[in-house]
Amino acid sequence: MVKALNEALRDSLAEDPRTLILGEDVGKLGGVFRVTEGLQAEFGTDRVFDTPLAEAGIAGVSLGLALAGWHPVAEMQFDGFSYPALDQVISHIAKYRYRSRGRQPMPLVIRIPFAGGIGAAEHHSESPETYYAHTAGLKVVVPSSAIDAYHLLRASVADPDPVIFLEPKSRYWSKEAGELNGKGGDGGLPIGRARVVREGTDCTIITYGAMVARSLAAAETAARNGTEVEVLDLRSLVPLDLDALADSVRRTGRAVVVHEAPLTLGFGAEVVARLVEDAFDYLEAPVLRVTGYDTPYPPATNEAHYLPSVRRILAAVERVTSY
């Protein structure tokens, strides 16, 4: 996934001279996860440049650049470091197109390595998606595989609205065979479309980010016991693909929602609410959620107990299919 994201940024820089990359250590170092490696050497310090360690400043400068006609791609080095920028993001970046009655586009991407699974220290494994998804005016996307990461990032850079691009850290080193089709940004599914990554008839697992791979593992285990589970990768939290969500659950009649963030008011709560509104008559069982716990993210020694496991996902699938 790291190489796919790097290729997406390289193609965006090459195709549009207005595209810029900025953030902490994104230049010479190439980012702490090496997503921007080699880009400054190829495109120069005017196009790919380091910033001070000030996330509010990164967001504010990116806002000004977008207003001036540039297409900035800003990196917040870690999920837990992005919170100082929330005032700029919520009060200004998210509202400019609305405030200007659509006359002022805001072609700005904020990349955030997010979620857990890498044994990191405090403030390095947060899942802040609901802060952004609740903020009207932002688009929020989460890739789960290398090729989809390429296409989602290309679409995000080309979008006239501000996009929060959440990169699941534990999937950075995942590999996928295939071609990066559509160098012009027209390949792959667009923002706002979910994808069925595994078809099934007995239950739908609805998930995103790193939990897609874990849900697929649970589905394969369930299949060996005679339960066919469909896995729906949301990809785009805002806008949410309501049609794909309802269609899948209408087919299977049962649903389990999986994400790393805490349970209470997590994104899964919105998914459940939408299913009750759009597919209630088709549900054969209550919709269950498998999530992180309502605690701060734990030390690395305990994160395996905090994150949804294959065992926990399978237990939820068994509960809804035997209801």
Secondary structure, DSSP 8 states (H G I E B T S, - for coil): -HHHHHHHHHHHHHH-TTEEEEETT-SSS--TT-TTTTHHHHH-TTTEEE--S-HHHHHHHHHHHHHTT-EEEEE-SSGGGSGGGHHHIIIIITTHHHHTTTSS----EEEEEE---S---TTSS---HHHHHTSTT-EEE---SHHHHHHHHHHHHH-SS-EEEEEEGGGTT----S----TTTTSS--TT--EEEE--SSEEEEE-TTHHHHHHHHHHHHHHTT--EEEEE--EEETT-HHHHHHHHHHHS-EEEEEEEESTT-HHHHHHHHHHHHHGGG-SS--EEEEE-SS----GGGHHHHS--HHHHHHHHHHHHT-
